Amino acid sequence: MDAAAAISTLLSARAGRDPYPAYAALRSYGPVVGHGGAFFVCGYAAADAILRDPAMVAYDSTLLDAQWSDWRANRGVALFADSMLRQNPPNHTRMRRLASGVFTARRVARLRDVIVAQVDEALDELAGWADGGVVDYMTHLAYPLPIGVICALLGVPASDRGQFRRLAEALTAVLEVRFTEEQAVAAHSAAKELEDYFTSLIELRRREPRDDLVTALAAAHDAGGDKLTADELMGNLALLLVAGFETTTNLLGNGLHLLLQRPQHAARLRDDPELAPAFVEEILRYDSPVQLTERFAGVDAEVGGVPVPAGSELILFLGAANRDPQRFADPDRFDPDRPDNAVLSFGAGAHYCLGAPLARLEARVALPALLRRFPRIAPAGEPTRRDRLTLRGWATLPVALG
């Protein structure tokens, strides 16, 4: 596979099914490959440097204006553009500071008991859903558990949670490097529905404030000044909700699938839950729930020995960087005992994922608990992948509980 064919494969709708052969083919041409006016990054050192370089900027409204004159007509695109995901300093710094108070290490640590309780409840429900011992793990655990946790943080009532998987599925299509007109229409509709929901919830929290993120961000907006505009309030709430469970859902799904294919490792984790942190890091490295992100060169630069002109788009394949043989020995082997396992799955630098500690904690609790509760859990039929690469995960993962 030549470089052009590898890039074409990675930008296609089928890329999420198995991108790793295309990653390896592209990497053989170097850590950074220019093609069609863009630059594609597979090397760990190059990706890490780009993510940490303030001259490499996020895809913000200024860049959108230059490339897509009526992008604000699509509320899905506009929601993310108004969030910290697609902002650069000083706006990104201001928005992130407001949200970061909820994701402090101390607060996440206090959530452990809540997560343990929710995992126990989810495992009870998982057993109840089983038909002849077979259940879809994605539908009945990998989605509802992270949705429950992030909704508790945001202050979303438990009775409202059922709609968010459907809305997130449609909305996150616009985070792909390429998406269809049909997906754009569906994302617009989902964004409108989510905005209507948050408008009602914000009004409720203004009348009945609580110790949650909706209350805190609404208060920041109401304080006026330069704290948070109305569009930024809506965009960041949507981002925190969707990103708050989509990434963790993929981590839980990818993790269980890897363990079911490797019974010896599943047995180790079942018998010794203290191994969970190392296992979760290797799951994140081996099959990252976030496979790519974008940056644009704010100035002329050289990355991985390749000249990159100002204004150039850079596609960073995080999943490829996590398997770079220049950084990880025997990178295509799943090895939870791997030393110095510093993954790029949650990014790096100023845009490092705020919810990374929470996602890690949920996986560290849920995966060993699942294996202990159902020690004979096994695959039951063919799982199906979502046709997404940016947020790569399983649509279904049927298992026999034993």
Secondary structure, DSSP 8 states (H G I E B T S, - for coil): --HHHHHHHHTSTTGGG--HHHHHHHHTT-SEEEETTEEEE--HHHHHHHHH-TTEE---HHHHHHH-TTGGGSHHHHHHHTSGGG--TTHHHHHHHHHHGGG-HHHHHHTHHHHHHHHHHHHHHHHHH-BTTEEEHIIIIITHHHHHHHHHHHT--GGGGGGHHHHHHHHGGGGSSS--HHHHHHHHHHHHHHHHHHHHHHHHHHHS--SSHHHHHHHHHHT-TTS--HHHHHHHHHHHHHHHHHHHHHHHHHHHHHHHT-HHHHHHHHH-GGGHHHHHHHHHHHT-SB-EEEEEESS-EEETTEEE-TT-EEEEEHHHHTT-TTTSSSTTS--TT-SS----TT--GGG--TTHHHHHHHHHHHHHHHHHH-TT-EE-S--EE-S-SSB--EEE-EEE--
